[in-house]
């Protein structure tokens, strides 16, 4: 257990020390929130859907949780590059504990990041519909964070070097984000797109966030949480398996 | 302390280690020398549970790494060829993390960290980030870290690579001191023959995956009729230059490996 704790703590220390990066990582979500929120607002309003800022804020929160958690998992590549990975691999500790410590650390960091964005959204004018539902929203954030940290760990264990990183970014992370319904409503989509969005785990995460933050859900909160929990278990298993296969 | 018999490891068509046998006694400083690509690092990786041998026997302090990897890992410390510190953490935090991973009890952890960092002249800088350290300081920190859990054996894989003569001199003085005061067995590789000559009790020379000679420095010189270890080394391994890396086909394989996993 102490091994899990110390590796979790390491992720948090590294995060809290990279203040410049923390500020920089707020930039992109902020851009989406403000430019799309206010830019598409009038069109959205005319379509009779209400405030786009209200609608897109949960999507932007989900986006930053996605990016932060998947990249902290892929951070394994950096550890491999800079050698620290070996220090943990020769330690007399089961690999599973090392993987769990790292993954939970990455997920915690992603949650903090998500909460920061929530605060930024509120400053920009976003209003959660119910304070009572906020803790549930935070729990959904935690599930999203675990799903994608575990996926990041699986990817980071499989890639041998940095060149694969761009591929992962363009062919995995961006599609996950754009197909999740973070930026558009899920009802009335063309059938093909509707099917693809249902295959994307982040779709359920965003839907769960909308359900808890603005009281608007497509699948229902129970379905969202159920799907996320199943996917989290599957990805943790996958991450643990890939991590156990790493050779130095 | 280390017993190795008929060790073999092949990667694809390349036989990296081909029937290597040797013994390292408790309390000894043992140097394992050889040209690039001779099989030194692969041998160390097999001794330290990172790579599984294809065949042959290994006993580390009487234990088989295949059967009891965690018990074996607790018995050695290792300084890898390339750095393995977390440079975003402080020196003390790196030590502490290692202590937790190796189950060093909290009470003794702090004392031991203080003692080792003092020996390696890093105690004053314990709260500085490792990214601000020079190459020599990083190496010293890695050795201190490798010794934190009081291992019986310390593996040093080219620990002085890229260091200036002052740092090298200081590093070996400290390693010798720890070998004498704590009785830790040292297994080292290096390309600097003068270092091996100075610190090692016994030396084995490996080439093309096979041990070509072993004995004390004096014995190797006598065996080859030379007056320096460097000359003995060249007499035993020849003077052609070895290339380790990497043709186009190798790079293709790397790409495939990257996406398909191992």
HADDOCK unambig.tbl for C-alpha pairs under 7 A between the chains (distance, minus, plus):
assign (segid A and resid 2 and name CA) (segid B and resid 100 and name CA) 6.69 0.50 0.50
assign (segid A and resid 3 and name CA) (segid B and resid 100 and name CA) 6.33 0.50 0.50
assign (segid A and resid 3 and name CA) (segid B and resid 101 and name CA) 5.47 0.50 0.50
assign (segid A and resid 6 and name CA) (segid B and resid 97 and name CA) 6.40 0.50 0.50
assign (segid A and resid 14 and name CA) (segid B and resid 88 and name CA) 6.39 0.50 0.50
assign (segid A and resid 82 and name CA) (segid B and resid 83 and name CA) 6.89 0.50 0.50
assign (segid A and resid 82 and name CA) (segid B and resid 84 and name CA) 6.47 0.50 0.50
assign (segid A and resid 83 and name CA) (segid B and resid 82 and name CA) 6.83 0.50 0.50
assign (segid A and resid 83 and name CA) (segid B and resid 83 and name CA) 5.66 0.50 0.50
assign (segid A and resid 83 and name CA) (segid B and resid 84 and name CA) 4.08 0.50 0.50
assign (segid A and resid 83 and name CA) (segid B and resid 85 and name CA) 6.89 0.50 0.50
assign (segid A and resid 84 and name CA) (segid B and resid 84 and name CA) 4.18 0.50 0.50
assign (segid A and resid 84 and name CA) (segid B and resid 85 and name CA) 5.32 0.50 0.50
assign (segid A and resid 84 and name CA) (segid B and resid 86 and name CA) 5.80 0.50 0.50
assign (segid A and resid 86 and name CA) (segid B and resid 84 and name CA) 6.58 0.50 0.50
assign (segid A and resid 87 and name CA) (segid B and resid 84 and name CA) 6.07 0.50 0.50
assign (segid A and resid 90 and name CA) (segid B and resid 50 and name CA) 6.95 0.50 0.50
assign (segid A and resid 90 and name CA) (segid B and resid 73 and name CA) 6.52 0.50 0.50
assign (segid A and resid 91 and name CA) (segid B and resid 73 and name CA) 6.34 0.50 0.50
assign (segid A and resid 91 and name CA) (segid B and resid 101 and name CA) 6.15 0.50 0.50
assign (segid A and resid 91 and name CA) (segid B and resid 102 and name CA) 6.33 0.50 0.50
assign (segid A and resid 92 and name CA) (segid B and resid 70 and name CA) 4.51 0.50 0.50
assign (segid A and resid 92 and name CA) (segid B and resid 73 and name CA) 5.43 0.50 0.50
assign (segid A and resid 92 and name CA) (segid B and resid 74 and name CA) 6.01 0.50 0.50
assign (segid A and resid 92 and name CA) (segid B and resid 101 and name CA) 6.97 0.50 0.50
assign (segid A and resid 92 and name CA) (segid B and resid 102 and name CA) 6.14 0.50 0.50
assign (segid A and resid 93 and name CA) (segid B and resid 101 and name CA) 6.59 0.50 0.50
assign (segid A and resid 158 and name CA) (segid B and resid 258 and name CA) 6.91 0.50 0.50
assign (segid A and resid 158 and name CA) (segid B and resid 261 and name CA) 5.16 0.50 0.50
assign (segid A and resid 159 and name CA) (segid B and resid 258 and name CA) 5.06 0.50 0.50
assign (segid A and resid 159 and name CA) (segid B and resid 259 and name CA) 6.40 0.50 0.50
assign (segid A and resid 159 and name CA) (segid B and resid 261 and name CA) 6.90 0.50 0.50
assign (segid A and resid 160 and name CA) (segid B and resid 258 and name CA) 4.85 0.50 0.50
assign (segid A and resid 248 and name CA) (segid B and resid 50 and name CA) 6.78 0.50 0.50
